[in-house]
Amino acid sequence: HISGLAFLLLILPLALNAQDQRTVTTKVADVLALLPASDNTSAQKIYKDLIATGDEGLRMVAAGVRPNGQAEGVPFRFAVSLLTHYGKDGGERRMLEKIYRDALAQAPGAEVKSYFLNNLQLVGSNESIEAITPLIKQDSLAFPAVGALETIGTKEALDALVKAMPSASPKVQAGIVKILGNKDYQPALE
């Protein structure tokens, strides 16, 4: 029995270490293959598996988003959407916000940038204001950028809208005025 116990003690650490030797890339690919989730229970498990890939895995997911119509980007969009909608924990939301902000800066075109702006509407905070505000000057991104700041809705986000008005197009300016009026944002009266 002692030799059996010694053998077990020798093998157990090896077995535990061998449990998951997959690379982050493989783990992400395995999770993406499960999308779209068939029900809420599956979605929660997939969410946990995605979060478990950490910063590196989540960045891979964000980098995989492609413009609409490109089939290879579909699972990545499913994953980002799932992360955005299931990210309730403050720490996880802040991690997702940073990854989306970085993806926004590196996105390969207006449609993908707009996609990340839409996701920042749900997980964004004051930390994203600086990255979002300059996009108000770009016609193709102005409305999603304004929408993200409106949804963030803090005093700082509304101040950013006020400051962005002079450089925005007349159509965007009208949208900003409407938002500030609906929020009864008194500092914007000037």
Accessible surface in RSA format (square Angstrom, percent):
REM  Atomic radii and reference values for relative SASA: ProtOr
REM  Chains: A
REM  Algorithm: Lee & Richards
REM  Probe-radius: 1.40
REM  Slices: 20
REM RES _ NUM      All-atoms   Total-Side   Main-Chain    Non-polar    All polar
REM                ABS   REL    ABS   REL    ABS   REL    ABS   REL    ABS   REL
RES HIS A   1   209.37 114.4 162.90 113.2  46.47 118.9 117.18 120.8  92.19 107.3
RES ILE A   2   146.78  83.5 144.14 107.4   2.63   6.3 144.87 104.3   1.91   5.2
RES SER A   3    90.27  76.3  78.33 104.5  11.94  27.5  53.11 113.1  37.16  52.1
RES GLY A   4    42.51  52.4   0.00   N/A  42.51  52.4  36.72 100.8   5.79  13.0
RES LEU A   5   101.46  56.5  96.67  69.2   4.79  12.0  99.82  70.1   1.64   4.4
RES ALA A   6    56.82  52.2  47.73  73.7   9.08  20.7  52.14  73.4   4.68  12.4
RES PHE A   7   128.08  64.1 123.15  76.3   4.94  12.8 127.24  77.1   0.84   2.4
RES LEU A   8    99.75  55.6  99.69  71.3   0.06   0.2  99.75  70.1   0.00   0.0
RES LEU A   9   109.76  61.1 101.93  72.9   7.83  19.7 102.22  71.8   7.54  20.3
RES LEU A  10   120.22  67.0 112.45  80.5   7.77  19.5 117.97  82.9   2.25   6.1
RES ILE A  11    64.44  36.7  64.44  48.0   0.00   0.0  64.44  46.4   0.00   0.0
RES LEU A  12    83.03  46.2  82.06  58.7   0.96   2.4  83.03  58.3   0.00   0.0
RES PRO A  13    77.38  56.4  69.61  63.5   7.77  28.2  73.93  61.0   3.46  21.5
RES LEU A  14   109.56  61.0 106.34  76.1   3.22   8.1 106.85  75.0   2.71   7.3
RES ALA A  15    51.17  47.0  38.40  59.3  12.77  29.0  46.45  65.4   4.72  12.5
RES LEU A  16   100.99  56.2  90.30  64.6  10.69  26.9  90.46  63.5  10.53  28.3
RES ASN A  17   103.36  71.3  91.28  88.2  12.08  29.1  22.49  54.1  80.88  78.2
RES ALA A  18    64.68  59.5  46.39  71.6  18.29  41.6  47.71  67.2  16.98  45.0
RES GLN A  19   141.35  79.0 104.17  76.1  37.18  88.5  37.79  80.4 103.56  78.5
RES ASP A  20    65.40  45.8  45.00  44.8  20.40  48.2  26.86  63.2  38.54  38.4
RES GLN A  21   119.04  66.6  90.63  66.2  28.41  67.6  46.98 100.0  72.06  54.7
RES ARG A  22   107.01  44.9  89.19  45.5  17.82  42.4  52.01  71.1  55.00  33.3
RES THR A  23    85.40  60.7  77.05  78.1   8.35  19.9  81.44 109.4   3.96   6.0
RES VAL A  24    35.74  23.5  32.37  29.3   3.37   8.1  32.37  28.1   3.37   9.1
RES THR A  25    83.13  59.1  81.84  83.0   1.29   3.1  62.75  84.3  20.38  30.8
RES THR A  26    54.89  39.0  51.99  52.7   2.90   6.9  31.68  42.5  23.22  35.1
RES LYS A  27    54.91  26.8  54.80  33.6   0.11   0.3  12.27  11.0  42.64  45.4
RES VAL A  28     6.14   4.0   6.14   5.6   0.00   0.0   6.14   5.3   0.00   0.0
RES ALA A  29    53.57  49.3  45.60  70.4   7.97  18.1  48.68  68.6   4.89  12.9
RES ASP A  30    60.92  42.7  54.74  54.5   6.18  14.6  22.25  52.4  38.67  38.6
RES VAL A  31    10.63   7.0  10.54   9.5   0.09   0.2  10.63   9.2   0.00   0.0
RES LEU A  32    17.68   9.8  15.00  10.7   2.68   6.7  15.15  10.6   2.53   6.8
RES ALA A  33    84.22  77.4  45.70  70.5  38.53  87.6  58.24  82.0  25.98  68.8
RES LEU A  34   101.16  56.3  85.42  61.1  15.74  39.6  90.45  63.5  10.70  28.8
RES LEU A  35    21.76  12.1   1.52   1.1  20.24  50.9   1.89   1.3  19.87  53.5
RES PRO A  36    83.31  60.7  70.04  63.9  13.27  48.2  70.75  58.4  12.57  78.1
RES ALA A  37    32.00  29.4   5.94   9.2  26.06  59.3   6.91   9.7  25.08  66.4
RES SER A  38   103.91  87.8  61.89  82.6  42.02  96.8  55.73 118.7  48.18  67.5
RES ASP A  39    79.94  56.0  65.53  65.2  14.41  34.1  44.16 103.9  35.78  35.7
RES ASN A  40    87.47  60.3  78.00  75.4   9.47  22.8  36.00  86.7  51.47  49.7
RES THR A  41   106.11  75.5 103.86 105.3   2.26   5.4  68.55  92.1  37.56  56.8
RES SER A  42    37.06  31.3  30.69  41.0   6.37  14.7  15.86  33.8  21.20  29.7
RES ALA A  43     6.92   6.4   6.92  10.7   0.00   0.0   6.92   9.7   0.00   0.0
RES GLN A  44    81.61  45.6  80.91  59.1   0.71   1.7  15.02  32.0  66.59  50.5
RES LYS A  45   124.13  60.6 119.68  73.4   4.45  10.6  98.09  88.3  26.03  27.7
RES ILE A  46     5.75   3.3   5.75   4.3   0.00   0.0   5.75   4.1   0.00   0.0
RES TYR A  47    17.35   8.1  17.35   9.9   0.00   0.0  17.35  13.0   0.00   0.0
RES LYS A  48   142.30  69.4 136.23  83.6   6.06  14.4  82.06  73.9  60.24  64.2
RES ASP A  49    40.47  28.4  36.15  36.0   4.33  10.2   9.28  21.8  31.19  31.1
RES LEU A  50     0.00   0.0   0.00   0.0   0.00   0.0   0.00   0.0   0.00   0.0
RES ILE A  51    28.28  16.1  23.79  17.7   4.50  10.8  23.79  17.1   4.50  12.2
RES ALA A  52    84.87  78.0  46.70  72.1  38.16  86.8  57.91  81.6  26.96  71.4
RES THR A  53    12.04   8.6   2.20   2.2   9.84  23.4   5.09   6.8   6.95  10.5
RES GLY A  54    25.56  31.5   0.00   N/A  25.56  31.5  25.56  70.1   0.00   0.0
RES ASP A  55    70.80  49.6  64.58  64.3   6.22  14.7  32.64  76.8  38.16  38.1
RES GLU A  56   102.25  58.7  94.29  71.3   7.96  19.0  40.32  78.0  61.93  50.6
RES GLY A  57     0.00   0.0   0.00   N/A   0.00   0.0   0.00   0.0   0.00   0.0
RES LEU A  58     2.10   1.2   0.63   0.4   1.47   3.7   0.63   0.4   1.47   4.0
RES ARG A  59    75.37  31.6  71.60  36.5   3.77   9.0  45.88  62.7  29.49  17.9
RES MET A  60    54.81  28.4  45.76  30.3   9.05  21.5  46.55  39.6   8.26  10.9
RES VAL A  61     0.46   0.3   0.46   0.4   0.00   0.0   0.46   0.4   0.00   0.0
RES ALA A  62     6.22   5.7   3.22   5.0   3.00   6.8   3.22   4.5   3.00   7.9
RES ALA A  63    70.55  64.9  50.46  77.9  20.09  45.7  61.60  86.7   8.95  23.7
RES GLY A  64     8.56  10.6   0.00   N/A   8.56  10.6   7.40  20.3   1.16   2.6
RES VAL A  65     1.83   1.2   0.04   0.0   1.80   4.3   0.04   0.0   1.80   4.9
RES ARG A  66    84.24  35.4  83.77  42.7   0.47   1.1  10.93  14.9  73.31  44.4
RES PRO A  67    40.11  29.2  39.20  35.7   0.91   3.3  39.20  32.4   0.91   5.7
RES ASN A  68   105.83  73.0  83.83  81.0  21.99  53.0  27.68  66.6  78.15  75.5
RES GLY A  69    83.76 103.3   0.00   N/A  83.76 103.3  42.93 117.8  40.83  91.4
RES GLN A  70    74.57  41.7  68.28  49.9   6.29  15.0  25.35  54.0  49.22  37.3
RES ALA A  71    80.20  73.7  67.40 104.0  12.80  29.1  70.97  99.9   9.23  24.4
RES GLU A  72   107.26  61.6  93.36  70.6  13.90  33.1  63.10 122.0  44.16  36.1
RES GLY A  73     0.79   1.0   0.00   N/A   0.79   1.0   0.79   2.2   0.00   0.0
RES VAL A  74    70.14  46.2  69.32  62.8   0.83   2.0  69.62  60.5   0.52   1.4
RES PRO A  75    42.44  30.9  41.73  38.0   0.71   2.6  42.44  35.0   0.00   0.0
RES PHE A  76    43.94  22.0  43.94  27.2   0.00   0.0  43.94  26.6   0.00   0.0
RES ARG A  77    34.13  14.3  33.02  16.8   1.11   2.6  25.27  34.5   8.85   5.4
RES PHE A  78    83.30  41.7  79.09  49.0   4.21  11.0  80.19  48.6   3.11   8.9
RES ALA A  79     0.00   0.0   0.00   0.0   0.00   0.0   0.00   0.0   0.00   0.0
RES VAL A  80     0.51   0.3   0.51   0.5   0.00   0.0   0.51   0.4   0.00   0.0
RES SER A  81    42.93  36.3  42.77  57.1   0.17   0.4  18.85  40.1  24.08  33.7
RES LEU A  82    16.89   9.4  10.95   7.8   5.94  14.9  16.41  11.5   0.48   1.3
RES LEU A  83     2.00   1.1   2.00   1.4   0.00   0.0   2.00   1.4   0.00   0.0
RES THR A  84     3.53   2.5   0.00   0.0   3.53   8.4   0.00   0.0   3.53   5.3
RES HIS A  85    97.12  53.1  87.25  60.6   9.86  25.2  70.23  72.4  26.89  31.3
RES TYR A  86    59.26  27.7  52.08  29.6   7.18  18.7  36.62  27.5  22.64  27.9
RES GLY A  87     0.27   0.3   0.00   N/A   0.27   0.3   0.00   0.0   0.27   0.6
RES LYS A  88   155.31  75.8 134.09  82.3  21.22  50.5 101.00  90.9  54.31  57.9
RES ASP A  89    80.36  56.3  68.45  68.1  11.91  28.2  28.61  67.3  51.75  51.6
RES GLY A  90    40.44  49.9   0.00   N/A  40.44  49.9  30.81  84.6   9.62  21.6
RES GLY A  91    52.10  64.3   0.00   N/A  52.10  64.3  36.84 101.1  15.26  34.2
RES GLU A  92    45.37  26.0  44.39  33.6   0.98   2.3  10.26  19.8  35.11  28.7
RES ARG A  93    59.84  25.1  59.84  30.5   0.00   0.0  10.06  13.7  49.78  30.2
RES ARG A  94    98.65  41.4  93.00  47.4   5.66  13.5  63.01  86.1  35.64  21.6
RES MET A  95    54.44  28.2  45.88  30.4   8.56  20.4  34.45  29.3  19.99  26.5
RES LEU A  96     0.42   0.2   0.42   0.3   0.00   0.0   0.42   0.3   0.00   0.0
RES GLU A  97     1.67   1.0   1.67   1.3   0.00   0.0   0.13   0.3   1.54   1.3
RES LYS A  98    98.68  48.1  98.64  60.5   0.04   0.1  72.02  64.8  26.66  28.4
RES ILE A  99     3.13   1.8   2.39   1.8   0.74   1.8   2.39   1.7   0.74   2.0
RES TYR A 100     1.71   0.8   1.71   1.0   0.00   0.0   1.71   1.3   0.00   0.0
RES ARG A 101    45.18  19.0  43.02  21.9   2.16   5.1   7.61  10.4  37.57  22.8
RES ASP A 102    37.37  26.2  34.97  34.8   2.40   5.7  10.00  23.5  27.37  27.3
RES ALA A 103    12.41  11.4   4.76   7.3   7.65  17.4  10.53  14.8   1.88   5.0
RES LEU A 104     4.73   2.6   4.56   3.3   0.17   0.4   4.56   3.2   0.17   0.5
RES ALA A 105    79.85  73.4  47.46  73.2  32.39  73.7  56.63  79.7  23.22  61.5
RES GLN A 106   146.81  82.1 117.55  85.9  29.26  69.7  45.19  96.2 101.62  77.1
RES ALA A 107    13.37  12.3   0.00   0.0  13.37  30.4   3.31   4.7  10.06  26.6
RES PRO A 108    90.53  66.0  52.28  47.7  38.25 139.0  67.09  55.4  23.44 145.7
RES GLY A 109    30.28  37.3   0.00   N/A  30.28  37.3  28.75  78.9   1.53   3.4
RES ALA A 110    40.64  37.4  30.38  46.9  10.26  23.3  31.34  44.1   9.30  24.6
RES GLU A 111    66.89  38.4  58.13  44.0   8.76  20.9  55.12 106.6  11.77   9.6
RES VAL A 112     1.63   1.1   1.63   1.5   0.00   0.0   1.63   1.4   0.00   0.0
RES LYS A 113    39.36  19.2  39.36  24.2   0.00   0.0  26.16  23.5  13.20  14.1
RES SER A 114    24.17  20.4  24.17  32.3   0.00   0.0  10.81  23.0  13.36  18.7
RES TYR A 115    33.21  15.5  30.65  17.4   2.56   6.7  32.19  24.2   1.02   1.3
RES PHE A 116     1.76   0.9   1.76   1.1   0.00   0.0   1.76   1.1   0.00   0.0
RES LEU A 117     0.00   0.0   0.00   0.0   0.00   0.0   0.00   0.0   0.00   0.0
RES ASN A 118    71.05  49.0  66.76  64.5   4.29  10.3  21.17  51.0  49.88  48.2
RES ASN A 119     9.49   6.5   8.79   8.5   0.70   1.7   0.89   2.1   8.59   8.3
RES LEU A 120     0.00   0.0   0.00   0.0   0.00   0.0   0.00   0.0   0.00   0.0
RES GLN A 121    48.69  27.2  42.80  31.3   5.90  14.0   0.24   0.5  48.46  36.8
RES LEU A 122    80.05  44.6  70.45  50.4   9.60  24.1  73.11  51.3   6.94  18.7
RES VAL A 123     0.00   0.0   0.00   0.0   0.00   0.0   0.00   0.0   0.00   0.0
RES GLY A 124    16.17  19.9   0.00   N/A  16.17  19.9   0.00   0.0  16.17  36.2
RES SER A 125    27.60  23.3  24.55  32.8   3.05   7.0  26.14  55.7   1.46   2.0
RES ASN A 126    62.07  42.8  49.23  47.6  12.84  30.9  23.40  56.3  38.67  37.4
RES GLU A 127   119.10  68.4 102.48  77.5  16.61  39.6  28.51  55.1  90.59  74.0
RES SER A 128     0.00   0.0   0.00   0.0   0.00   0.0   0.00   0.0   0.00   0.0
RES ILE A 129    21.59  12.3  21.59  16.1   0.00   0.0  21.59  15.5   0.00   0.0
RES GLU A 130   153.40  88.1 141.30 106.9  12.10  28.8  59.55 115.2  93.86  76.6
RES ALA A 131    38.06  35.0  19.69  30.4  18.38  41.8  30.20  42.5   7.87  20.8
RES ILE A 132     0.00   0.0   0.00   0.0   0.00   0.0   0.00   0.0   0.00   0.0
RES THR A 133    30.57  21.7  29.05  29.4   1.52   3.6  29.02  39.0   1.55   2.3
RES PRO A 134    71.71  52.3  64.79  59.1   6.92  25.2  68.39  56.5   3.33  20.7
RES LEU A 135    18.16  10.1  18.16  13.0   0.00   0.0  18.16  12.8   0.00   0.0
RES ILE A 136     2.97   1.7   0.31   0.2   2.65   6.4   0.31   0.2   2.65   7.2
RES LYS A 137   135.86  66.3 110.23  67.6  25.62  61.0  56.30  50.7  79.55  84.7
RES GLN A 138    84.51  47.3  78.81  57.6   5.69  13.6  32.84  69.9  51.66  39.2
RES ASP A 139   121.73  85.3  99.96  99.5  21.78  51.5  39.09  92.0  82.64  82.4
RES SER A 140    72.69  61.4  44.86  59.9  27.84  64.1  44.92  95.7  27.77  38.9
RES LEU A 141     0.88   0.5   0.88   0.6   0.00   0.0   0.88   0.6   0.00   0.0
RES ALA A 142     0.69   0.6   0.69   1.1   0.00   0.0   0.69   1.0   0.00   0.0
RES PHE A 143    99.12  49.6  91.93  56.9   7.19  18.7  92.44  56.0   6.68  19.1
RES PRO A 144    25.97  18.9  20.06  18.3   5.91  21.5  25.75  21.3   0.22   1.4
RES ALA A 145     0.00   0.0   0.00   0.0   0.00   0.0   0.00   0.0   0.00   0.0
RES VAL A 146     4.82   3.2   4.82   4.4   0.00   0.0   4.82   4.2   0.00   0.0
RES GLY A 147    13.07  16.1   0.00   N/A  13.07  16.1  12.71  34.9   0.35   0.8
RES ALA A 148     0.00   0.0   0.00   0.0   0.00   0.0   0.00   0.0   0.00   0.0
RES LEU A 149     0.00   0.0   0.00   0.0   0.00   0.0   0.00   0.0   0.00   0.0
RES GLU A 150    59.11  33.9  58.19  44.0   0.92   2.2   7.99  15.5  51.12  41.7
RES THR A 151    74.26  52.8  46.69  47.3  27.57  65.7  39.25  52.7  35.01  52.9
RES ILE A 152    22.74  12.9   1.55   1.2  21.19  51.1   6.19   4.5  16.56  44.9
RES GLY A 153    27.37  33.8   0.00   N/A  27.37  33.8   7.47  20.5  19.90  44.6
RES THR A 154    48.60  34.6  40.86  41.4   7.74  18.4  48.60  65.3   0.00   0.0
RES LYS A 155   124.73  60.8 115.18  70.7   9.55  22.7  91.84  82.7  32.88  35.0
RES GLU A 156    90.98  52.2  86.10  65.1   4.88  11.6  41.65  80.6  49.32  40.3
RES ALA A 157     0.00   0.0   0.00   0.0   0.00   0.0   0.00   0.0   0.00   0.0
RES LEU A 158    10.10   5.6  10.10   7.2   0.00   0.0  10.10   7.1   0.00   0.0
RES ASP A 159    32.51  22.8  31.70  31.5   0.82   1.9  10.25  24.1  22.26  22.2
RES ALA A 160     9.37   8.6   5.62   8.7   3.75   8.5   8.95  12.6   0.41   1.1
RES LEU A 161     0.00   0.0   0.00   0.0   0.00   0.0   0.00   0.0   0.00   0.0
RES VAL A 162    47.74  31.4  43.19  39.1   4.55  11.0  43.19  37.5   4.55  12.3
RES LYS A 163   161.99  79.0 137.86  84.6  24.13  57.5  94.06  84.7  67.93  72.4
RES ALA A 164     7.76   7.1   2.67   4.1   5.08  11.6   7.75  10.9   0.01   0.0
RES MET A 165    45.25  23.4  45.25  29.9   0.00   0.0  37.94  32.3   7.31   9.7
RES PRO A 166   111.05  80.9  78.29  71.4  32.76 119.1  86.36  71.3  24.69 153.5
RES SER A 167    58.86  49.7  30.96  41.3  27.90  64.3  38.10  81.1  20.77  29.1
RES ALA A 168     8.96   8.2   0.00   0.0   8.96  20.4   0.69   1.0   8.28  21.9
RES SER A 169    39.56  33.4  27.41  36.6  12.15  28.0  30.33  64.6   9.23  12.9
RES PRO A 170   111.18  81.0 104.56  95.3   6.62  24.1 105.70  87.3   5.48  34.0
RES LYS A 171   156.07  76.1 145.17  89.1  10.90  25.9  95.03  85.5  61.04  65.0
RES VAL A 172     5.12   3.4   4.87   4.4   0.24   0.6   4.87   4.2   0.24   0.7
RES GLN A 173    53.24  29.8  53.22  38.9   0.02   0.0   7.45  15.9  45.79  34.7
RES ALA A 174    64.13  59.0  51.09  78.8  13.04  29.7  58.49  82.4   5.64  14.9
RES GLY A 175    21.31  26.3   0.00   N/A  21.31  26.3  20.03  55.0   1.28   2.9
RES ILE A 176     0.00   0.0   0.00   0.0   0.00   0.0   0.00   0.0   0.00   0.0
RES VAL A 177    85.67  56.4  82.87  75.0   2.80   6.8  83.99  73.0   1.68   4.5
RES LYS A 178   141.86  69.2 132.74  81.4   9.11  21.7  84.20  75.8  57.66  61.4
RES ILE A 179    18.02  10.3  17.86  13.3   0.16   0.4  18.02  13.0   0.00   0.0
RES LEU A 180     9.27   5.2   7.86   5.6   1.42   3.6   8.31   5.8   0.96   2.6
RES GLY A 181    53.49  66.0   0.00   N/A  53.49  66.0  37.09 101.8  16.40  36.7
RES ASN A 182   112.96  77.9  77.09  74.5  35.88  86.4  26.10  62.8  86.86  84.0
RES LYS A 183    88.40  43.1  59.84  36.7  28.56  68.0  27.13  24.4  61.27  65.3
RES ASP A 184   101.06  70.8  88.30  87.9  12.76  30.2  31.35  73.8  69.71  69.5
RES TYR A 185    26.75  12.5  19.04  10.8   7.71  20.1  21.00  15.8   5.76   7.1
RES GLN A 186    98.99  55.4  91.38  66.8   7.61  18.1  55.23 117.6  43.76  33.2
RES PRO A 187    80.44  58.6  50.98  46.5  29.46 107.1  63.87  52.7  16.57 103.0
RES ALA A 188    28.80  26.5   8.58  13.2  20.22  46.0   9.53  13.4  19.28  51.1
RES LEU A 189   141.42  78.8 111.79  80.0  29.63  74.5 115.13  80.9  26.29  70.7
RES GLU A 190   211.40 121.4 143.46 108.5  67.94 161.8  80.18 155.1 131.22 107.1
END  Absolute sums over single chains surface
CHAIN  1 A    10708.7       8734.3       1974.4       6753.4       3955.3
END  Absolute sums over all chains
TOTAL         10708.7       8734.3       1974.4       6753.4       3955.3
